[in-house]
Amino acid sequence: MLRRMITTGQLLVVDSSGAVSRYGDGGGRMLRIRLADAVVGREIATDPALKLGEAYMDGRLVVEEGDIFDVLSLLRRNGIRRAATPAHKARALMRLVAYQLSARLPINRNRRNVAHHYDLDARLFDLFLDHDWQYSCAYFEPRDISLDEAQTAKKRHVTAKLLLEPGQRVLDVGSGWGGLAMYLAESSGVDVTGITLSEEQLLVSRKRAAERGLADRVRFKLMDYVDVEGAFDRIVSVGMFEHVGLANYGRFFNTMSRVLKKEGVMLLHFIGRVRPAHAINPWIDKYIFPGGYLPALSEVLPAVERAGFLVKDIEMLPMHYAWTLRAWRERFVARWDDAKKIYDERFCRMWEFYLAAMEAAFRHDRLPVIQIQLARHQGAVPFARDYIAEAEARLRAFETTRAPLAPVRF
């Protein structure tokens, strides 16, 4: 499999007997991995999409020169699909069919799926996120700014597109640890309701809002988006849509259309792909984001149109998430011993593999982050995009006067 796949670069594989095999044309940095037992290589070759990550987690695949990102990047640069056998393709198709069937069952797994990831020990996220705990793609504009600056720039960019006015009611769908909701309220004088399905995030976000004196105009609820009632001037959702599931796009946008006022504006920020998926990643689905799906625009826009929305703006942000993931991974690896005290060595390898695999995917699979601005009325958004830069200039001025955020406490 490796010989079919790797035509550039160089990879040395040491098997359990000590024999060394070389792959690639010898160019670039040499990478070296070791297979710790006699059967792990066969397991990976049979089902690489699942077993490669499991072998690394279990310490049965050891990277001796380079790191796991380097290995995954080499595989993606050379084209993983080149080595796919008919058996690999059949297994990928069966998994996609199983996902599609499961997604269409009338069972709401949203809370269970969210808890699997976001209800992990809060101390874990403190090891690698920015000071405001933004767990979504940062906006590196300009490129050389720090992670903290890039996450602030993301909040600024999102806020500018919402065209906020004091006193408006805002719904934040998938409100995380509350950082965006507090930024919206303080920068623009709006009233924000954030909803989440994570009990851990709910506790932290409520505590942060209360400590900042915002509890009267920034509130958080443990609620699924399907249960939202009321009318809102603005809706924002950052990093949540990936968990809605392909079969539920109609329900999601119909709900948003129902609770958004006629003159309202919605901003949706999510990870997408350049074409519909022909498979789902079984390792990510099993260990990191069960039930998650990254959609192509062609899969999203029909549901948008059927819900009566007008698409006012679409912005593609290539590479920004690769840069974000690189920063997260470097920070996590630097705090490895602290993470091991919270969980264990296997968990640390799992988390490193997750961050490395996602970064490699964004660098080599052309995955974009997509921001779609929606409205129900033609005149809800200006006809030129100048307002975005003008709003960002105002928000930068606000940031110079904003009180520093206290460390997240848990």
N, C-alpha and C positions, 0 to 999 in steps of 0.2 A: 504494500500500500504506500509506504513512504517513498519507495523508488519511483512509483508512478507519479507521486505528488510533487516531490521536491526536485526542481530542476535548477533553481538558483539559490545561492547562499550555501551554508554548510552546517550539517547536523551530524553529530556523533552519537550513536546509541550503544550503550554498554548493557549487555544482557546479564542475566543472573549468574552466568558462568564466567563472566569477565570478557567475553568476546566483544569486539568493537566493530560496528558497521558504520560506514560513512555514506552520507546522502548529500546531493547538491553538486554544484560546480566548483566549490571551494572558494567562492567569493564572499566578501563581507566578514562579519564577526563569526567566529566559531562558537557554536552552541553544543552543549553536551548534556545528555540525559541518561539516567541509569534506570533500568527495569529491575525492581527489587526481588522478583520471584519469576518462576519459569512460565507462569500462565498469564501474567498481566498483559503482555504484548498481544497475545491472541485475543484476549477480552477486548482490548482497545480496538484492534483491527476489525473485530466483529461488529462493534457498535460504538464508533468513536464519538458520536455526538453526546452520548451519556457517559461512557466508561472512561474517557480521557480525564474529565473533571473528577470523577470518583477515584480514579487511580492517584491523582495528585492529592486529593483530600486525605486519602488513606496512607499516604507516604509510600505507595508502591511504585510511583513514578517520581523520581527525584531529579531536579534540575541542578547539575553540578557546575556548569559554566553558563553564564547568562541568568535570566530569571524566567518565570513562567510567561510573562508578557512577551519576552523575546521569542519564546518557542511558539506561542499562539500567533504572534505577528508573522513569523516565518511561514507557518502553515497557511495563513490567510493570504499572504503575498503570493504564494505559489498557486493558490486556488484549490481549496479543499474539495470542491466538486469534481475536480479532475480525477481524483482517486476513488470516487464513489462507485461501488459495485451495484449490480441489480438488486442484491439483497439489501444494501444500504438504502437504495431508493424506495424499495418496497416498504421497509420499516418506517422511513420518513413519511410515506403516504399514509400508512396505517395510523401513525400518531396524529397526523393532521386530521384524518377522518374522525378519530376518537375525540379530538379536541372539538371539532365542529359539532359532533353529536352531543357531547357533554355540555357545550355552551348553550345548546338549544333546549335542554331539559328545564322544566319550570321549577328549578331549585335555585334559591338565592344563596350563593356561596360567597358573596362579597365580604361579609364580616370575617368569615374564616380565612379567606385568602389574604385580606389586609393584615389580620392579626399574625399570620405566619411570618411576615417580614417586619412590619412596623411596630409590633409589640415586643420586639427584642429589647434587651436591657438598654435603657437610655444611655448608659455610660459608653456603650459601643459607638454610638453615633457621635458622641462628644470627642472621640479619638481622631476623627478625620474630617468632619464637616467644618464649615466656616463658623464665625462667632455667632451667626444668627440661625444656624442649623437649617440652611436651605438645602434640601435633599432633591434637587432637580438641576437641570443644565444651567450653568452660569453663562454670562454674556461677556466674553472677553473682547471688549471694545473700549480702548485699543488692546491689541493682542498681549502686550507685556505687563498687564496689570496683575495684581495678586488675586488669589481665590476670593478673599473677602471683598475686594473691590469689584470683582467680576460678578459676585452674587448681588451686591448692591446695584450694579449696573443692570442686572436682569430685572430686579424689582422696579427700577426706574423706567426701563423700557416697557415693561408690562403696564405699569401705571399710566404712562404717557398714552398708550393706545386705548385706555379705558375712558378717556375724556371725562374725568371726574369733576363734579361740582359739589361744594359744601352742602351737607345735609342729605345727600343721596343715600339710598339703601343699597348695599353691595352684598352679593352672595359669593362666598369663596368655597368652591366645591373641591374638597380634598385639601383641607387647610393646614395639614402638617403640624408643625410645632408653633404655628401662629405668627411667624415673622412677616410674611407678606401682608396679612390682615392688619397688623400693627402699623406697618409702613403706610398702607393705604389710608388708615384713619388719621395718622399724625401728619402726613404730607398733604392731605386733600380735604380733611374735615368731614369725612363720610362715616356712616354707621355700617359696621361690617358684621355679618353672620357667617361664621366658618363652620363647615360640617366635615366630620371625619368618621371613619369606622374603627379607628385605633384608640383603644382606651388609654394607652400610654401617651399618645400624642395629645389626647383631650386633656389629661391632667396637667401636662407640661404647659400647653398653650393657655389654659385658664389661669394657671399660676403666673405665667409671664405677663399676661394682660393685666391682672390684678396688681402685680408689683409695679407696673408702669403707669398705673392710674387710669387704665383704659377700659375697665370692666363695664362701664356704663354705655360704651359705644363699640366695643369689640367683644362679641360673645361667641362661644363655641359650643356645638352640640354634637352628640353621638348620634349620627343620623345618616341613613342611606339617601342618595340623591333622589330616588324614586318617591320618597316620603316628604319632600320639600313642599311647603305651602306658602302662600303669600305672593307679594308682587315686589320685584326688585328693579331698581334703575340700571344696575350693572351686575354682570356675572363674570367671574374669573375662575379659571381652573388651570392649575399648573401641575403637571406631572401626575395627574390622576386618570386621565382618559385611557391610558395604556391598560388599566385594570378593568375597564368597562366590559370588554369582551365583544368580539365581532358580532355576535347575534343580538346584542343589546343597543346598538347604535341608534336605532329608531326610537327606542324607549328613552334613551338619554336625551336626544335632541328635542323630542316632543315634550319632555319634562321641562327642559330649559326654556323652550318657547312658551310654555304655559305660564311660567313664573316670571318671565322677563316682560317688563312694560313695553308698550308699543314703540316708544321712543328710545328704548334701551339699547345697550351695547354689551356684547359678550366677547371675551378674549379667551381662546382655548390654546394652551401650550402643551405639546405632547411629542413623544418620540414617534417618528414614522419610518417608512421605508419607501424605496423608489418604485416598487411594484408589489402586488399581492404576494403573500408568503406561499411557498410550496411545501413548507414544513415548519414546525415549531421546535425550538431548542429544548430537548427533554431534560437536560441538566438544569437549565434555568427554571423550567416549569416545576421540577421536582424539589429543588433546594432553595430557590430564591424568590421567584414571583409566580406562584401557582395561579393558573387561569389568565395570565397576562398575554397580551397580543399587541404587536406593533403594526398599525395599519398603514396602507398606502392611501394617498389622497383619493384615489378612485374608489376606495371602499368607504370613505367617510362622507364625501360630498353628496352622494345620492340621499343619505339620511338627513343631511343638512337641508337639502332642497325640499324634501318631503315634509319637513317640520315647518316650512314657511320662512326659513332664514334667508337673508341676503348675505352673500360673501362680500365683505367690504375690503378685506386685505388678507393676503397670504404672504408670509415671510418664511423663507427656508434658512436655517442656521446650521450649515455643515461645519463639522470639526469642533464646534464649541463644546459638545459633550465629550469628545475625545480628550480635549484639554482639561475639562472638569474632572473626568475620571482619572487622568494621570495625576492630578493634584490630590485627589482623594486617596489613590493607591499609595503614593509616596508618603502621605501623612499617616496612613494606616500602618504601613510596614515600619515606619519610624517608631510607632507605638505598639509594636507586636507583643512585647512582654506584658504590657498593660492589658491588651486584648486577651491574652492567654490567661490572665488572672480572672477575667470575667467569664470566659468560656473554657476552651482548651485548644491544644495545638491543631487538632483536626478542624475545628471551627475556623481558626485563623487561616489555615490553608484554603478552606472553602471560600472565605470572604476575599482573600487575595485572588483566587482564581476567578471569582465573579467580577471583581473590578478590572482585572487584566483582560478577561474575555470580552467584556463590554467595550473596553477601550480599543481592543484589536478590531472588533466589529465596526466601530465608528470610524476607525482609521482606514479600513480596507474594504468594507462592504457598502460604502456610500450612504450610510444611514443618516438622515437629517433630523434635527429638531424642527418642528413646524409650529408656527403661530398663526392661527386663523382668527380674524376679527369678524364677528357676525352682528347683524342687526335685523330688525323686523321692518324698519322704515328707511326709505331711500335717503332721507335727509339727516339720519342720526349721526353720520360721520362726515366730516369735510371731504370735498371732492379732490383735494390734493393732500399729500402726505407731510406738508410743511409743519403741521401742528405737532407731529411727534417730536421733532428736534426742538421746537419751541417749548413744549411741555418738559422735555428732559432738561433743558437749561434751567427752568424754574425749579425742578426737583433737585438739581445739583445744588442750587442756592439753599434750598431747604435742608439738605443733608449737612451743610456746614454749620447749621444752628441746632441740629437735632441732638438731643441728649444721648450720650453713649449708651449702647445696649449693655445691660448687666449680663454676666455669664449665665448660661442656662443652668438652672438648678434642678436636681431630681433627688 
